[in-house]
Every structure is written in structure tokens, then in C-alpha cells.
Amino acid sequence: MRKNILPIQEIERNNRVKQVMNNKVERKKQQPEKLTQDEMSEVKAFMKEGFSRAEAVKLVLEKNRLLNVKSNERTHLSNWNTGGFITDTKYKQPIKHRK
């Protein structure tokens, strides 16, 4: 097998490109999280309790992540043939009858 030998200029260019890409990734990691107004008020409340800003932001984001987890339990449909409410929050569309 024959090895491909790269010229020095191409090796230097590849190293520069690699460094630029690493800098982009680091810059992306450094960008602050965008929070809503309610989340900012929660962060301020945590900071009044003695947490640092970074800890407060981490707590708020962790709380939101835990609250946004959807459950896997399925609602048993005993009234599948009729429209209307299944539970207090779910509404089932009535069956569209063929003509």
C-alpha cells in the first residue's frame, strides 16, 4: 500500500481549520441560556436565598426539564365510539361518518 504524503501547507491548513472549529464549539458552549421572564424571577428568588447565579440557572433549568417529562401511561378508552372529553385535559374528536 502506498501512503499519501500531504504537503506542509495542507497540513498547516488542516490544523488551522481544526482550531477554528474547536473555537466555534467553545463559543457555542459559552453562550448564555435564554430564560423567560418567569424563569428569571425564579432565578432572582434563588439568588436571594444565597445561591450563585450559575447555580440558580442550573436549578431552574433542571426543574423545567423534570416538569416537561411526559408520562408513558395510556388512558384506557371505554367510550371510543363517541366524541367528547376523555379526561379533564384530553378531548377526543368524534368519528367522521362516511357518506
Biotite code that builds the C-alpha atoms (Angstrom):
import biotite.structure as struc

atoms = struc.array([
    struc.Atom([0.000, 0.000, 0.000], chain_id="A", res_id=1, res_name="MET", atom_name="CA", element="C"),
    struc.Atom([1.199, 3.456, -0.871], chain_id="A", res_id=2, res_name="ARG", atom_name="CA", element="C"),
    struc.Atom([0.826, 6.241, 1.681], chain_id="A", res_id=3, res_name="LYS", atom_name="CA", element="C"),
    struc.Atom([-0.418, 9.602, 0.551], chain_id="A", res_id=4, res_name="ASN", atom_name="CA", element="C"),
    struc.Atom([2.022, 12.302, 1.591], chain_id="A", res_id=5, res_name="ILE", atom_name="CA", element="C"),
    struc.Atom([0.408, 15.664, 2.219], chain_id="A", res_id=6, res_name="LEU", atom_name="CA", element="C"),
    struc.Atom([2.290, 18.877, 1.554], chain_id="A", res_id=7, res_name="PRO", atom_name="CA", element="C"),
    struc.Atom([3.174, 21.004, 4.588], chain_id="A", res_id=8, res_name="ILE", atom_name="CA", element="C"),
    struc.Atom([0.799, 23.805, 3.535], chain_id="A", res_id=9, res_name="GLN", atom_name="CA", element="C"),
    struc.Atom([-2.169, 21.428, 3.528], chain_id="A", res_id=10, res_name="GLU", atom_name="CA", element="C"),
    struc.Atom([-1.237, 20.016, 6.936], chain_id="A", res_id=11, res_name="ILE", atom_name="CA", element="C"),
    struc.Atom([-0.990, 23.548, 8.359], chain_id="A", res_id=12, res_name="GLU", atom_name="CA", element="C"),
    struc.Atom([-4.319, 24.479, 6.772], chain_id="A", res_id=13, res_name="ARG", atom_name="CA", element="C"),
    struc.Atom([-5.994, 21.374, 8.252], chain_id="A", res_id=14, res_name="ASN", atom_name="CA", element="C"),
    struc.Atom([-4.631, 22.293, 11.688], chain_id="A", res_id=15, res_name="ASN", atom_name="CA", element="C"),
    struc.Atom([-5.955, 25.858, 11.367], chain_id="A", res_id=16, res_name="ARG", atom_name="CA", element="C"),
    struc.Atom([-9.390, 24.590, 10.297], chain_id="A", res_id=17, res_name="VAL", atom_name="CA", element="C"),
    struc.Atom([-9.442, 22.174, 13.231], chain_id="A", res_id=18, res_name="LYS", atom_name="CA", element="C"),
    struc.Atom([-8.559, 25.007, 15.648], chain_id="A", res_id=19, res_name="GLN", atom_name="CA", element="C"),
    struc.Atom([-11.272, 27.278, 14.193], chain_id="A", res_id=20, res_name="VAL", atom_name="CA", element="C"),
    struc.Atom([-13.885, 24.530, 14.557], chain_id="A", res_id=21, res_name="MET", atom_name="CA", element="C"),
    struc.Atom([-12.836, 23.913, 18.184], chain_id="A", res_id=22, res_name="ASN", atom_name="CA", element="C"),
    struc.Atom([-13.176, 27.649, 18.877], chain_id="A", res_id=23, res_name="ASN", atom_name="CA", element="C"),
    struc.Atom([-16.702, 27.638, 17.377], chain_id="A", res_id=24, res_name="LYS", atom_name="CA", element="C"),
    struc.Atom([-17.741, 24.773, 19.647], chain_id="A", res_id=25, res_name="VAL", atom_name="CA", element="C"),
    struc.Atom([-16.292, 26.532, 22.707], chain_id="A", res_id=26, res_name="GLU", atom_name="CA", element="C"),
    struc.Atom([-18.051, 29.794, 21.791], chain_id="A", res_id=27, res_name="ARG", atom_name="CA", element="C"),
    struc.Atom([-21.344, 27.947, 21.378], chain_id="A", res_id=28, res_name="LYS", atom_name="CA", element="C"),
    struc.Atom([-20.940, 26.409, 24.847], chain_id="A", res_id=29, res_name="LYS", atom_name="CA", element="C"),
    struc.Atom([-20.250, 29.846, 26.341], chain_id="A", res_id=30, res_name="GLN", atom_name="CA", element="C"),
    struc.Atom([-23.488, 31.403, 25.091], chain_id="A", res_id=31, res_name="GLN", atom_name="CA", element="C"),
    struc.Atom([-25.883, 32.029, 27.984], chain_id="A", res_id=32, res_name="PRO", atom_name="CA", element="C"),
    struc.Atom([-29.160, 30.182, 28.275], chain_id="A", res_id=33, res_name="GLU", atom_name="CA", element="C"),
    struc.Atom([-32.161, 32.269, 27.235], chain_id="A", res_id=34, res_name="LYS", atom_name="CA", element="C"),
    struc.Atom([-34.755, 32.305, 30.002], chain_id="A", res_id=35, res_name="LEU", atom_name="CA", element="C"),
    struc.Atom([-38.336, 33.523, 30.056], chain_id="A", res_id=36, res_name="THR", atom_name="CA", element="C"),
    struc.Atom([-39.481, 36.271, 32.397], chain_id="A", res_id=37, res_name="GLN", atom_name="CA", element="C"),
    struc.Atom([-40.963, 33.732, 34.852], chain_id="A", res_id=38, res_name="ASP", atom_name="CA", element="C"),
    struc.Atom([-37.730, 31.740, 34.897], chain_id="A", res_id=39, res_name="GLU", atom_name="CA", element="C"),
    struc.Atom([-35.755, 34.925, 35.549], chain_id="A", res_id=40, res_name="MET", atom_name="CA", element="C"),
    struc.Atom([-37.950, 35.740, 38.537], chain_id="A", res_id=41, res_name="SER", atom_name="CA", element="C"),
    struc.Atom([-37.296, 32.224, 39.875], chain_id="A", res_id=42, res_name="GLU", atom_name="CA", element="C"),
    struc.Atom([-33.554, 32.747, 39.363], chain_id="A", res_id=43, res_name="VAL", atom_name="CA", element="C"),
    struc.Atom([-33.757, 36.010, 41.323], chain_id="A", res_id=44, res_name="LYS", atom_name="CA", element="C"),
    struc.Atom([-35.629, 34.233, 44.121], chain_id="A", res_id=45, res_name="ALA", atom_name="CA", element="C"),
    struc.Atom([-32.932, 31.549, 44.306], chain_id="A", res_id=46, res_name="PHE", atom_name="CA", element="C"),
    struc.Atom([-30.231, 34.228, 44.341], chain_id="A", res_id=47, res_name="MET", atom_name="CA", element="C"),
    struc.Atom([-31.940, 35.943, 47.299], chain_id="A", res_id=48, res_name="LYS", atom_name="CA", element="C"),
    struc.Atom([-31.767, 32.615, 49.145], chain_id="A", res_id=49, res_name="GLU", atom_name="CA", element="C"),
    struc.Atom([-27.979, 32.611, 48.734], chain_id="A", res_id=50, res_name="GLY", atom_name="CA", element="C"),
    struc.Atom([-27.323, 30.614, 45.555], chain_id="A", res_id=51, res_name="PHE", atom_name="CA", element="C"),
    struc.Atom([-24.924, 31.924, 42.928], chain_id="A", res_id=52, res_name="SER", atom_name="CA", element="C"),
    struc.Atom([-26.375, 32.926, 39.570], chain_id="A", res_id=53, res_name="ARG", atom_name="CA", element="C"),
    struc.Atom([-24.964, 29.870, 37.770], chain_id="A", res_id=54, res_name="ALA", atom_name="CA", element="C"),
    struc.Atom([-26.378, 27.515, 40.420], chain_id="A", res_id=55, res_name="GLU", atom_name="CA", element="C"),
    struc.Atom([-29.767, 29.251, 40.290], chain_id="A", res_id=56, res_name="ALA", atom_name="CA", element="C"),
    struc.Atom([-29.955, 28.993, 36.482], chain_id="A", res_id=57, res_name="VAL", atom_name="CA", element="C"),
    struc.Atom([-28.964, 25.335, 36.673], chain_id="A", res_id=58, res_name="LYS", atom_name="CA", element="C"),
    struc.Atom([-31.689, 24.648, 39.265], chain_id="A", res_id=59, res_name="LEU", atom_name="CA", element="C"),
    struc.Atom([-34.385, 26.395, 37.213], chain_id="A", res_id=60, res_name="VAL", atom_name="CA", element="C"),
    struc.Atom([-33.430, 24.567, 34.008], chain_id="A", res_id=61, res_name="LEU", atom_name="CA", element="C"),
    struc.Atom([-33.330, 21.222, 35.844], chain_id="A", res_id=62, res_name="GLU", atom_name="CA", element="C"),
    struc.Atom([-36.765, 21.901, 37.354], chain_id="A", res_id=63, res_name="LYS", atom_name="CA", element="C"),
    struc.Atom([-38.205, 22.751, 33.925], chain_id="A", res_id=64, res_name="ASN", atom_name="CA", element="C"),
    struc.Atom([-36.666, 19.638, 32.409], chain_id="A", res_id=65, res_name="ARG", atom_name="CA", element="C"),
    struc.Atom([-38.242, 17.481, 35.133], chain_id="A", res_id=66, res_name="LEU", atom_name="CA", element="C"),
    struc.Atom([-41.642, 19.142, 34.728], chain_id="A", res_id=67, res_name="LEU", atom_name="CA", element="C"),
    struc.Atom([-41.640, 18.687, 30.938], chain_id="A", res_id=68, res_name="ASN", atom_name="CA", element="C"),
    struc.Atom([-41.206, 14.911, 31.085], chain_id="A", res_id=69, res_name="VAL", atom_name="CA", element="C"),
    struc.Atom([-44.262, 13.191, 29.623], chain_id="A", res_id=70, res_name="LYS", atom_name="CA", element="C"),
    struc.Atom([-45.631, 10.088, 31.287], chain_id="A", res_id=71, res_name="SER", atom_name="CA", element="C"),
    struc.Atom([-45.941, 6.820, 29.379], chain_id="A", res_id=72, res_name="ASN", atom_name="CA", element="C"),
    struc.Atom([-49.233, 5.732, 30.888], chain_id="A", res_id=73, res_name="GLU", atom_name="CA", element="C"),
    struc.Atom([-52.037, 5.319, 28.386], chain_id="A", res_id=74, res_name="ARG", atom_name="CA", element="C"),
    struc.Atom([-55.639, 6.285, 29.084], chain_id="A", res_id=75, res_name="THR", atom_name="CA", element="C"),
    struc.Atom([-57.994, 3.354, 28.568], chain_id="A", res_id=76, res_name="HIS", atom_name="CA", element="C"),
    struc.Atom([-60.775, 4.360, 26.192], chain_id="A", res_id=77, res_name="LEU", atom_name="CA", element="C"),
    struc.Atom([-64.095, 2.862, 27.146], chain_id="A", res_id=78, res_name="SER", atom_name="CA", element="C"),
    struc.Atom([-66.012, 5.473, 25.156], chain_id="A", res_id=79, res_name="ASN", atom_name="CA", element="C"),
    struc.Atom([-64.065, 5.089, 21.908], chain_id="A", res_id=80, res_name="TRP", atom_name="CA", element="C"),
    struc.Atom([-67.183, 5.274, 19.725], chain_id="A", res_id=81, res_name="ASN", atom_name="CA", element="C"),
    struc.Atom([-68.313, 8.696, 20.931], chain_id="A", res_id=82, res_name="THR", atom_name="CA", element="C"),
    struc.Atom([-66.762, 12.113, 20.845], chain_id="A", res_id=83, res_name="GLY", atom_name="CA", element="C"),
    struc.Atom([-66.180, 14.346, 23.810], chain_id="A", res_id=84, res_name="GLY", atom_name="CA", element="C"),
    struc.Atom([-63.880, 14.547, 26.770], chain_id="A", res_id=85, res_name="PHE", atom_name="CA", element="C"),
    struc.Atom([-61.805, 11.510, 27.764], chain_id="A", res_id=86, res_name="ILE", atom_name="CA", element="C"),
    struc.Atom([-60.359, 13.153, 30.871], chain_id="A", res_id=87, res_name="THR", atom_name="CA", element="C"),
    struc.Atom([-60.356, 16.717, 32.157], chain_id="A", res_id=88, res_name="ASP", atom_name="CA", element="C"),
    struc.Atom([-57.486, 17.617, 29.835], chain_id="A", res_id=89, res_name="THR", atom_name="CA", element="C"),
    struc.Atom([-57.907, 15.375, 26.765], chain_id="A", res_id=90, res_name="LYS", atom_name="CA", element="C"),
    struc.Atom([-60.599, 15.861, 24.168], chain_id="A", res_id=91, res_name="TYR", atom_name="CA", element="C"),
    struc.Atom([-61.324, 13.144, 21.609], chain_id="A", res_id=92, res_name="LYS", atom_name="CA", element="C"),
    struc.Atom([-62.658, 14.109, 18.221], chain_id="A", res_id=93, res_name="GLN", atom_name="CA", element="C"),
    struc.Atom([-65.927, 12.434, 17.195], chain_id="A", res_id=94, res_name="PRO", atom_name="CA", element="C"),
    struc.Atom([-65.828, 9.838, 14.443], chain_id="A", res_id=95, res_name="ILE", atom_name="CA", element="C"),
    struc.Atom([-66.347, 11.267, 10.976], chain_id="A", res_id=96, res_name="LYS", atom_name="CA", element="C"),
    struc.Atom([-69.046, 9.084, 9.397], chain_id="A", res_id=97, res_name="HIS", atom_name="CA", element="C"),
    struc.Atom([-68.772, 8.188, 5.745], chain_id="A", res_id=98, res_name="ARG", atom_name="CA", element="C"),
    struc.Atom([-71.488, 9.367, 3.375], chain_id="A", res_id=99, res_name="LYS", atom_name="CA", element="C"),
])
